[in-house]
Amino acid sequence: MIEKLYYLLYKVVKTTRKNDQPFFNAFLALGFLEFMNLGTIFGIVNYFLKYRISEDIAVKSTLIIFGIILMYNYFRVWVKKEAIISKYDSLPNKNNKLITWAFIILSFSIFFTVLNYLVEYQPT
């Protein structure tokens, strides 16, 4: 699933920007979307558990989690990027752009909805 999403993001980046690095931009977009979706899950869990996290711990843990996601994607996707592209190029491209944009828009909208309505700012 991650490989297919990487491929779909690669195709979107490649069609929207001509003189750019589509492999790297799709890699960063995939990591950012995974991070946002994980943040959404943490926000929902935190809403029900009412756990207070200090600001410095939140910032440090956020950077560590994003680093772990990027390292995971590096070994899962970046190392095999040419194989992934050649694997999915041979498959039929039915509604791929629609699925990709729907995933991006839903990820952002759900993340900001959870952030806006479920996560409370707790000054230290």
Buried (B, 14 or more C-beta within 10 A) or exposed (E): EEBBBBBBBBBBBBEEEEEEEBBEBBBBBBBBBBBBBBBBEBBBEBBEEEEEEEEEEEEEEEEEBBEEBBEEBEEBBBEEBEEBBEEBEEEEEEEBEEEBEEBBEEBEEBBEEBEEEBBEEEEE
